[in-house]
Amino acid sequence: MCWYCGSPVAIEEPLGRSLRCDECGKDLRSCRNCRFYLPGSRGDCGESSAEPPVEKESANFCDWFSLDPKYRAATAGQKKDRDKAASAKSAFDDLFT
């Protein structure tokens, strides 16, 4: 699944750098979709030999990238965060109507 929208990733590895989620358009070959993504560790990466990219949500050329198996099934993704952002935007827009 895409880390952002929760759509399952049906593409076989290796994932190309230019692949994007069909649902939301986010990059699929990014740290957020990697099995080694470990927030809070050095560079947010659990692979000690890797030099992790700074931008975790953008496509990268990391040699250690491997799609996390949990992203093969559909989930809610970041639905809670997206709903919160949509609610805030709606409240802001209501100020001007």
Contacts in CASP RR format, 6 or more apart in sequence:
PFRMAT RR
TARGET T0000
AUTHOR 0000-0000-0000
METHOD contacts of the structure
MODEL  1
MCWYCGSPVAIEEPLGRSLRCDECGKDLRSCRNCRFYLPGSRGDCGESSA
EPPVEKESANFCDWFSLDPKYRAATAGQKKDRDKAASAKSAFDDLFT
1 7 0 8 1.000
1 8 0 8 1.000
1 9 0 8 1.000
1 70 0 8 1.000
1 71 0 8 1.000
1 72 0 8 1.000
1 73 0 8 1.000
1 74 0 8 1.000
1 75 0 8 1.000
1 77 0 8 1.000
2 9 0 8 1.000
2 21 0 8 1.000
2 23 0 8 1.000
2 24 0 8 1.000
2 26 0 8 1.000
2 28 0 8 1.000
2 33 0 8 1.000
2 71 0 8 1.000
2 77 0 8 1.000
3 26 0 8 1.000
3 30 0 8 1.000
3 32 0 8 1.000
3 33 0 8 1.000
3 57 0 8 1.000
3 71 0 8 1.000
3 77 0 8 1.000
3 78 0 8 1.000
4 21 0 8 1.000
4 24 0 8 1.000
4 26 0 8 1.000
4 32 0 8 1.000
4 57 0 8 1.000
4 77 0 8 1.000
4 78 0 8 1.000
4 82 0 8 1.000
5 21 0 8 1.000
5 23 0 8 1.000
5 24 0 8 1.000
5 26 0 8 1.000
5 77 0 8 1.000
5 78 0 8 1.000
5 79 0 8 1.000
5 82 0 8 1.000
6 23 0 8 1.000
6 74 0 8 1.000
6 75 0 8 1.000
6 76 0 8 1.000
6 77 0 8 1.000
6 78 0 8 1.000
6 79 0 8 1.000
7 21 0 8 1.000
7 22 0 8 1.000
7 23 0 8 1.000
7 24 0 8 1.000
7 74 0 8 1.000
8 71 0 8 1.000
8 72 0 8 1.000
8 73 0 8 1.000
8 74 0 8 1.000
9 15 0 8 1.000
9 21 0 8 1.000
9 28 0 8 1.000
9 33 0 8 1.000
9 67 0 8 1.000
9 71 0 8 1.000
9 72 0 8 1.000
10 72 0 8 1.000
11 19 0 8 1.000
11 28 0 8 1.000
13 66 0 8 1.000
13 67 0 8 1.000
15 28 0 8 1.000
15 29 0 8 1.000
15 65 0 8 1.000
15 67 0 8 1.000
16 28 0 8 1.000
16 29 0 8 1.000
17 27 0 8 1.000
17 29 0 8 1.000
17 59 0 8 1.000
17 60 0 8 1.000
17 61 0 8 1.000
18 59 0 8 1.000
19 27 0 8 1.000
19 28 0 8 1.000
19 29 0 8 1.000
19 59 0 8 1.000
20 26 0 8 1.000
20 27 0 8 1.000
20 28 0 8 1.000
21 27 0 8 1.000
21 28 0 8 1.000
26 57 0 8 1.000
27 57 0 8 1.000
27 58 0 8 1.000
27 59 0 8 1.000
28 59 0 8 1.000
28 67 0 8 1.000
29 59 0 8 1.000
29 60 0 8 1.000
29 65 0 8 1.000
30 56 0 8 1.000
30 57 0 8 1.000
30 58 0 8 1.000
30 59 0 8 1.000
30 60 0 8 1.000
31 37 0 8 1.000
31 44 0 8 1.000
31 45 0 8 1.000
31 52 0 8 1.000
31 53 0 8 1.000
31 56 0 8 1.000
31 57 0 8 1.000
31 60 0 8 1.000
31 62 0 8 1.000
32 56 0 8 1.000
32 57 0 8 1.000
33 67 0 8 1.000
33 68 0 8 1.000
33 71 0 8 1.000
34 45 0 8 1.000
34 62 0 8 1.000
34 64 0 8 1.000
34 65 0 8 1.000
34 66 0 8 1.000
34 67 0 8 1.000
34 68 0 8 1.000
35 66 0 8 1.000
35 67 0 8 1.000
35 68 0 8 1.000
35 69 0 8 1.000
36 45 0 8 1.000
36 46 0 8 1.000
36 47 0 8 1.000
36 50 0 8 1.000
36 64 0 8 1.000
36 65 0 8 1.000
36 66 0 8 1.000
37 44 0 8 1.000
37 45 0 8 1.000
37 46 0 8 1.000
37 56 0 8 1.000
37 68 0 8 1.000
38 44 0 8 1.000
38 45 0 8 1.000
38 46 0 8 1.000
43 52 0 8 1.000
44 52 0 8 1.000
44 56 0 8 1.000
45 52 0 8 1.000
45 64 0 8 1.000
47 64 0 8 1.000
49 64 0 8 1.000
50 62 0 8 1.000
50 63 0 8 1.000
50 64 0 8 1.000
52 62 0 8 1.000
53 60 0 8 1.000
53 62 0 8 1.000
END
